[in-house]
């Protein structure tokens, strides 16, 4: 059942991505960032259908993904990219709007939703992240910096080949798509790790367990200045619970030192279920 759900998620991702491209971006002559954007630029400049270009440009990155990530990833990505190309070639979505602002925003939204669902299902519709991962291993730059640099180059080329206005709208498309992908991957329940250094660790620990229902880990740390041992609390909460957690801590120890860090993912522990019912 779990595998079937992943394949269904992948299929929905393909349909949404095709809708974003055919109903919003292509009619308004916008592009996306990454490998998809490169494919769209090649298609526009050489007047070649997008579908075969999309497959050909992504093939090297799927091969690299097979070597770096694994066989299942490569199979899912290959099927997803091929299905997207077939949708673009044979399924004709109606043009949703000729308004450029709406086309950029909603085109980015649907394309981002499709890519995000594909990633959640264990594949990709765009080889950008794979390329960035490889370059990140060969250079001192981070994956995020490499993707940003790639898109600066892509949109600069778009400004020359298309026009500045189309390039600016395309940047809006990319921004919308990237935010949609982030939301689908991390969701409104994005997790945060919280470190608390307090003089009343037992009181705060019990309050978190009872009022938030989250697990708490405590460990002993040595102060860098005082060299005194103190108990530090560690817990993981959702973004929506941060305010309540801060209120709990302040009510018990107004002078507590609190550090909040973003968490990409969690597994196990008392995070997605309550400790007390």
C-alpha positions, 0 to 999 in steps of 0.5 A: 500500500505504501509503495502504491501511494508513492507511485500515485503521488509521483503520478499526481506530481507529473500531472501538476507539473505538466499543467503548470507548464502548458496552462501557465508558463508556455503560453506566456513565454516564461521559463523556470529555473534549473534543468527545466529552465535550460530545456525551455530555453533550448526549446524556445531558441531552436524552435524544438518541441519541449518534450524530447528536449526535457528527456535528453537534457535530464538523462545525464543527471538521472545516470549520475543519480543512479550512481550517487543515490541508487537504482530505485531513485533512478527508475522513479526519476526516469519514469516521472520525466518520461511521463512528463514529456508524454503529457507535454506531447500528447495531453493538451491542457487549456490555457488558464490565463493570459495575465502575466502575473497570474501566469508566473505565480500560478505556473510556479505554484503548480510546477513547484507542487509537481516537483515537490510531490515527485521528491516526496515519492522518491524521484525527481522531475528536474536534475538540478539538485543532482548536479548541485550535489556533485558540484558541491562535492568538488567545490567549496560552495554549498548546494544552495549556492550552486543552485543560486548561481546556476539560476542567475546564469539561466535567467541572465541568458533568458534576459538576452534570448527572450527579454528582460520582462520575461526574465523577471516574470520567470524569476517570480515563477522560480521563486513561487515554485521553490517556496511551494517545493519547500512547503510540500517537503517540510510543510507547515509542521516544519520542525525546530530543535530547541536547546535550553540552558536554565537554572530550573531544568526539572520544572521546564522539562516537566512543563514541556512533557505535560503541556506540549506532550513532546519528548525532552532530552537532558545532558550535562554541559560545562560553561565556557566562562564559569567552567560550572556544570549545568543541565541543558534541555533538548527537544524538537517541536513544530514551528507552530509550537515555538511560541507556546514553548517560549511562553512555558520557558519564560514563565518558569525561568525568565533568564533561561538561555534558549537557542532555536535551530531548524530541523530538516527531518525527524525519525522516531522519538516523541515528535509526531505523537503526544507523550501524554493523552 
